[in-house]
Each structure stands twice: as structure tokens, then as C-alpha cells.
Amino acid sequence: MNAQFQPVSRYRPMIEEDVAHVVEIERKIYTFPWSPGNFSDSLHAGYHCWVNHQGAELVGYGVMMLAAGEAHLLNLGIAAEWQGRGLGREARGHLIDVARGHLAEVMFLEVRTSNIVARRLYVTAGFRVLTIRKNYYPGVNGRENAVLMELKL
């Protein structure tokens, strides 16, 4: 028998004191990361901001706006050293559950066309492509398109 210790995920609302750690993760996983101000502004605007702990370690986060029966997933990240363990799927599921709990009927998100892993993460949950937003994101060589996706909740 091969028994390995698997830390248990714990989600809690993000607080201002988490922002520095969240930004540290964000800067390691994205070429064009959100700023500390983006996260702080999201908290102060009342967006649903969550962090994921594995044991005592903060390893992921998600930011979602809920209004008028819609959820907009704005950001989801898992620390590089924790990727590939199903935590992205778990975080996606947590945010979908939160949206449903607030009676959202649909969830939207944008994802870079080049982010194949993230696109697969959303497609496997039932998200469908609505359209392409041209030149939506900053890119290394100019701008990059975004795929706008939706999930009926």
C-alpha cells in the first residue's frame, strides 16, 4: 500500500492581508499579472474573492463578480508548484457552486486563445465558446485574442 499524505483543500474568502501572497503567485504564473491594486479593488468592490489553502499554505485564488443573475469569472490561479493536481478543477467547481448559491443563471469568462490548459479546464465543465474578442489581452508581440465562454448554471 502506498499511502501519501494529501493535504485537504480549504476555501475561505480572500482578505486584504492575502493580496501580497496572491500577487506573488500571480506574477509567477502569468506573463501579464494583475496588480495588487486589481485584487484590492476587487475586494473593496464586493466581488467574490476566494483563496485555497492546502494545509497551512495558500496555493490558489479566484475572483468572481456576481450581479443581475450573472457570474463573471475574472481570475483563477493555482501556484505553479501545485498545478497538475486537480486544484484548478476544484477551484472552478467551488466558484461555480458559489455562483449557483447566489442564484446566478449563467457564468461568463474570457481566456487567452493561447491558454490551452485553461480552455480545456472550462470546456470539461461544460462551458461553451460564444465568440472571440479581438486584441483583448496584452501580448508579448502586440495584443492577443480572448475566447469568451459561458456556462448555463
C-alpha positions as CSV (number, residue, x, y, z in Angstrom):
1,M,0.0,0.0,0.0
2,N,1.3,3.4,-0.9
3,A,-0.2,5.9,1.4
4,Q,0.8,9.5,0.8
5,F,-0.3,12.5,2.8
6,Q,-2.7,14.5,0.7
7,P,-3.4,18.0,2.2
8,V,-7.1,18.9,2.3
9,S,-8.3,21.9,0.3
10,R,-9.9,24.7,2.4
11,Y,-11.5,27.7,0.8
12,R,-12.2,30.9,2.5
13,P,-12.9,34.5,1.4
14,M,-9.8,36.5,0.5
15,I,-8.9,39.3,2.8
16,E,-6.6,42.3,2.2
17,E,-3.8,40.5,4.1
18,D,-3.8,37.8,1.4
19,V,-3.2,40.2,-1.5
20,A,0.6,40.2,-1.3
21,H,0.8,36.4,-1.4
22,V,-1.8,36.1,-4.2
23,V,0.1,38.7,-6.2
24,E,3.3,36.6,-5.7
25,I,1.6,33.6,-7.1
26,E,0.0,35.6,-9.9
27,R,3.4,37.0,-11.0
28,K,4.9,33.5,-11.3
29,I,2.1,32.0,-13.4
30,Y,1.1,34.9,-15.7
31,T,3.2,36.9,-18.1
32,F,0.8,39.9,-17.6
33,P,-0.3,39.6,-14.0
34,W,-2.9,41.5,-12.1
35,S,-1.5,44.2,-9.9
36,P,-2.0,44.4,-6.1
37,G,-4.5,47.2,-6.9
38,N,-6.6,44.9,-9.1
39,F,-7.0,42.5,-6.3
40,S,-7.6,45.1,-3.6
41,D,-10.1,46.9,-5.8
42,S,-12.0,43.6,-6.4
43,L,-12.2,43.1,-2.6
44,H,-13.4,46.7,-2.0
45,A,-15.9,46.4,-4.8
46,G,-17.5,43.4,-3.1
47,Y,-16.5,40.8,-5.7
48,H,-16.4,37.2,-4.5
49,C,-12.7,36.7,-3.9
50,W,-11.6,33.3,-2.6
51,V,-8.3,31.7,-1.6
52,N,-7.5,28.0,-1.4
53,H,-5.3,26.5,1.3
54,Q,-3.6,23.2,1.2
55,G,-2.8,22.6,4.8
56,A,-1.4,26.0,6.0
57,E,-0.2,27.0,2.6
58,L,-2.2,29.5,0.3
59,V,-1.9,27.8,-3.1
60,G,-4.7,29.3,-5.2
61,Y,-7.3,32.0,-5.6
62,G,-10.3,33.1,-7.6
63,V,-12.1,36.3,-8.3
64,M,-15.7,36.5,-9.5
65,M,-18.3,39.2,-9.9
66,L,-21.9,38.4,-9.3
67,A,-24.7,40.7,-10.5
68,A,-28.2,40.5,-12.1
69,G,-28.2,36.7,-12.3
70,E,-24.8,36.5,-13.9
71,A,-21.4,35.4,-12.7
72,H,-18.3,36.7,-14.3
73,L,-15.2,34.7,-13.5
74,L,-12.4,37.3,-13.6
75,N,-9.3,35.5,-12.4
76,L,-8.4,32.0,-11.3
77,G,-4.9,30.9,-10.4
78,I,-3.0,28.0,-8.8
79,A,0.6,28.3,-7.7
80,A,2.9,26.7,-10.2
81,E,4.2,24.1,-7.9
82,W,0.7,22.9,-7.1
83,Q,-0.6,22.8,-10.7
84,G,-1.4,19.4,-12.3
85,R,-3.0,18.1,-9.1
86,G,-6.7,18.9,-9.9
87,L,-6.8,22.1,-7.9
88,G,-7.8,24.2,-10.9
89,R,-10.8,21.8,-11.4
90,E,-11.6,22.0,-7.7
91,A,-11.4,25.8,-7.6
92,R,-13.5,26.1,-10.8
93,G,-16.1,23.9,-9.1
94,H,-16.0,25.9,-5.9
95,L,-16.7,29.2,-7.8
96,I,-19.5,27.6,-9.8
97,D,-21.1,26.4,-6.6
98,V,-20.8,29.9,-5.1
99,A,-22.4,31.4,-8.2
100,R,-25.2,28.9,-8.1
101,G,-25.6,29.6,-4.4
102,H,-26.2,33.2,-5.3
103,L,-28.8,32.2,-7.9
104,A,-26.7,33.1,-10.9
105,E,-28.1,31.6,-14.1
106,V,-25.0,31.9,-16.2
107,M,-21.3,32.3,-15.8
108,F,-19.1,34.1,-18.3
109,L,-15.3,34.3,-18.6
110,E,-12.6,35.3,-21.0
111,V,-9.4,33.2,-21.6
112,R,-6.4,33.8,-23.8
113,T,-6.6,31.9,-27.1
114,S,-3.1,30.6,-26.3
115,N,-4.0,29.2,-22.9
116,I,-5.0,25.7,-24.0
117,V,-4.8,24.3,-20.5
118,A,-7.3,26.8,-19.1
119,R,-9.6,26.5,-22.1
120,R,-9.7,22.7,-21.6
121,L,-10.4,23.3,-17.9
122,Y,-13.5,25.2,-18.8
123,V,-14.7,23.1,-21.7
124,T,-14.6,20.0,-19.5
125,A,-17.0,21.7,-17.1
126,G,-19.5,22.4,-19.9
127,F,-18.5,26.0,-20.9
128,R,-19.1,26.8,-24.5
129,V,-17.5,29.3,-26.8
130,L,-19.6,32.4,-27.5
131,T,-17.2,34.4,-29.6
132,I,-13.6,35.7,-29.9
133,R,-12.7,39.1,-28.5
134,K,-10.1,40.5,-30.8
135,N,-7.0,42.1,-29.3
136,Y,-8.4,41.7,-25.8
137,Y,-5.3,41.0,-23.8
138,P,-1.8,42.5,-23.9
139,G,0.6,40.1,-25.5
140,V,4.4,39.7,-25.9
141,N,4.1,40.8,-29.6
142,G,1.2,43.2,-29.5
143,R,-2.3,42.0,-28.4
144,E,-3.8,38.6,-28.0
145,N,-7.4,37.5,-28.6
146,A,-9.7,36.2,-25.9
147,V,-12.2,33.4,-26.1
148,L,-15.5,34.4,-24.4
149,M,-17.1,31.4,-22.9
150,E,-20.4,30.8,-21.0
151,L,-21.8,28.1,-18.7
152,K,-25.5,27.9,-18.1
153,L,-26.0,27.3,-14.4
